[in-house]
Structures are given as structure tokens and as C-alpha cells.
Amino acid sequence: MDRKQRLASKRHVAAMRLNETSRALDRAMDKAGVPAPEKESFLNWTVDTLWNTFKEERMNQRILIENEIRRLGIRFPNGTVKKDYSVSFDLPAGKISDVELTGAEEIGLIFSIDEDGHCTLSGRPNRHGDFSLKLRFNTVEGEPASEISIPLAFNPDPRDLWKNIATDRNIPYYKEDSDEGYIMVDAGESNDPRKDIVAASQRGRSHAQEGKARDDHFSIYHCDDSDWYVMAVADGAGSARYSRKGSEVACDTVVDHCKRLLVDNPDFEKAIREYESDRDNKEKRTNVTRHVIDIIYNGALKAHEAVKKVALANEGAKLKDYATTLMFAICKKYDFGWFLASFWVGDGAMCLFDENNRTAKLLGTPDEGEFSGQTRFLTMPEIFRDPEVVSKRLRMAIVPDFTALFLMTDGISDPMFETDRNLNDYSKWEEFYNRLKTGFPEDDIEGVDLSDNNEEAAGQLLRWLDFWSPGNHDDRTIAILY
């Protein structure tokens, strides 16, 4: 039987059933005594009445289901843009079908419902503001889809509220808003991994908001001939109008000074070896200390004088206009271990971290000013008039090995450690080191790969500095020997 024949057969069957129904209705009306002239009118009235009753019953059933869902009191809590969001609720699966939540995808969310009616709305919202999502579903066959509005609001990402105004290149002592550096030291003939240096500096959000320059600075160097490492980090005072130049001059001066004295200094090398062979010998300790003072203390003093010279050359400026902190270190690996010497004035943190031995040695003490939130600066003349400046600000040590030497400004140490007490807590440094490597997944900030010869480390470290910490928006600078 072809298609035309099948259609004809179906029409024939339908016509037969209609005729049977019509005859049955005719017999019922005869039995009820409906006069023949009024049969058609009675039949139309009956159909209309039953149809309207059916529609009303169906509509009432839909309304009952809608009201049942409204009584569930489905509410969506507020969220924040770019932060993970998730909310779940349950619907009567056996009473509704074709459920969807319109408007969710436009704001970066995904809606799902399982066979038991358990619903989930999740994702990372991409827009802030007030929204109204539409919960649509079918109830009774033949009835239009039902729709319930559910309000939802997302707060803006706090970081999006900060402006990033480029620094005016025409200002005195212009400095780029960010900087990065990496020094890879080849293994040489031994093929043993050698420590590398990575550094990065980023203008803080508080400066970017107003289009002000970065005040921090760093300088790093490795002497290929003598194998000495030199690192310096400085934090220009935010209240000093030319501190960005002060931090730059301080870092560059001490690194240049150390380079000059460490390239070829057999007397210093001999003094170190003799001191290591007999550390209880006062004469040998005094001898190596004399060299350290010549290199480290005099380096800091020269940095002070260099900043002062720049200030004097600027008519109308004062030394305090160039106020800056300073921390720097020199270190070298010998067959007996590592020799280190350092200087530190101001806040921030400088630490020798050893993951294997679970130690964190702070190479100095953060300075506190007269009032809370203040510190001391390299540019203060009294720093070098203090008779205890050598014992207070210089450090010298010999260690078998270490994981990393960190130098950082308070733009990092404050949010990461919060208190000076925590700076002396190994577990806090371990936490910091792990955070450095893992990054901030919640903010889509990857970690820094501190493996040997990773030339990408500088860029990774610079991006890492963009971590979010409420209330901590200062410049951030860090140098790492690892």
C-alpha cells in the first residue's frame, strides 16, 4: 500500500468514527427528548460548555503548579564578577517539563537540571549589575509555558574599579610603570645547576589610580669572572616627590660599588676562607668584617652620598624629597658553602630561606618610624651617625646551601606576612614560597616556575605581582636568588 492509499484509509477510518459518534449523540438527544430543530443548537452549547470547562480546569491546574513553585521561594544570592558562583535548588520534576533559565548564559553562568529536578546555576559572572533571570517551564499539555522572574545581582570586581593611568613621560626622573630582570648563570663544565636571579617591580594600584610614577627600584648583577652575586631593592617614600630617583640612585650606586670591589679582590677571598676554617678566631673574624664594612657599609654610605648629590643638583629640592629605603646583599658559593653579607635600612623584608632544613633567617630587622606606618630611610643622615649602625644593619653568614634569598619591599611583605612577628615564622615563609610557585588560581594568576635556566621567570614574576590584597596597593618589588 503506497502513501496515498494509507492516507485515504486513515481518512476513511476517521470518517467512520465521526459518523458513529454523531449517530450516538443523535440517539442520546432523542432519548432525552431534544426536539429535532434544536438538536444542533443543543449540541453546540454542550461542546462549548464542556470545552470551556476543560480549558478552565487545565488553566487552574497550571496555576496551581506555578503557585507551588512560587512558594518554594527560590532566591539567588548576590555574587561578584570574576569570582566562582554556584547556587542550587529543587523543582517538582514530575509536574513540569522543558525547564530552562533564560538570561544566564549572557552573564557567564550555566544552568542545569537533572531527572530528579535538582537544579544548579554556576560559573563566573562576566558582568556586574542587577539582572532578572526567567525560569521557564511547561506544566499541562496545551497550556502556554509558565515564567517566573528571579532577581540576581553581581558586584563589580574591586580591581575593575581601579584606574590605570599611564605615568606622564614629561615628569622629572620618569620611570617605567614596571620592570623585570633575569640573570641566568650557566652550569659550566661541572654541569651542576647554578643559582639564577629573577626580579620584578610593578607600580602599585594607588599610584596607577592617580597616574603617579613607580617609586620602587631594583638592580641585580652577577660577576662572571669572580662568581659573586649582587642584588639591591629600594622603596622610595610615597610622600617624597622625587623618591623614584632616590631608589634608583641608591640601587645602582651600591651595585656598581660592589661590582668594582668584587671583580678581583683576592684579599677578601682569602679572608673569607681563613674565617671559614676557624670561625672562633677573633682576628680572622675581624679581618673578614673589615672587608665587609669596606664593601657593604661603604656601599650604603656611597649610596647616601650619591642621592644627596642628586638632590643638591636640583635647585629647590631637599634630600628628604629623595627619601628611600635600601636593602642589598652579596653572595658567592665556595666549596664549603655560601658566603653572604647584607645591609638593610627601612621596611620590607630580606630573608634567607632553606626549605630542606626548614629555616628562614631574616637578614636584619624592619625599621619602624616615630609613628605607625612610618619607617627609616637611607637618606636620613642619622642612620650613619649611629655608632651601632654596623652591628644593627650589616649581616654576615656562611651557610651550606639555601633554597632562595628574597629581597622585597613592603608592598609584598605587608600583604603576605602582615606582622613583623610573622616575618620570623618559618611556616609563613614556606607558605609564601608555595604561593609564589602556585600563584593565585582564584584570580587567574599563575605561579612562577623557579626552575633552573627558566628565562620566562621574569615575566611570570611580574604577572604574579598583580595579586589582589584588600587595602594593600603599594608598589611591589622583589628580587630572588634561587
URDA-V830550 format. One line per field, one symbol per residue. ss: DSSP state (H for helix, E for strand, C for the rest). burial: # if it has 16 or more other C-alpha atoms within 10 Angstrom, else .. A space follows every 50 residues. Layout:
ss: ???
burial: ???
This chain:
ss: CCHHHHHHHHHHHHHHHHHHHHHHHHHHHHHHCCCHHHHHHHHHHHHHHH HHHHHHHHHHHHHHHHHHHHCCCCCCCCEECCCEEEEEEECCCCCCEEEE EECCHHHCEEEEECCCCEEEEEEECCCCEEEEEEEEEECCCCCCCEEEEE EEEEECCHHHHCCCCCCCCCCCCCCCCEEEEEECCCCHHHCCCCCCEEEE EECCHHHHHHCCCCCEEEEEEECCCCCCEEEEEEEECCCCCCHHHHHHHH HHHHHHHHHHHHCCCHHHHHHHHHHHHCCCCHHHHHHHHHHHHHHHHHHH HHHHHHHHHHHHHCCCCCHHHHCECEEEEEEEEECCEEEEEEEEECCCEE EEEECCCCEEEECCCCCCCCCCCCCCCCCCCHHHHCCCHHHHHEEEEEEC CCCEEEEECHHHHHHHHCCHHHHCCHHHHHHHHHHHHHCEHHHCECCCCC CCCCCCHHHHHHHHCCCCCCCCCCCEEEEEEC
burial: .........................#..#.........#........... .......##..#..##..#....#.#..#####.##....#....##.## #.##..#.###.#...#.##########..#.##.#####....####.. ..##.##......#..#......##.#######.##........###### ########..#############....###########.########### #########..#.....#..######.......##.###.###.###.## ########.##......################.....############ ####....#########.......#####...##.....#..####.#.. #################.....##.#.###.##.###.##....###### .##.#.############...###########
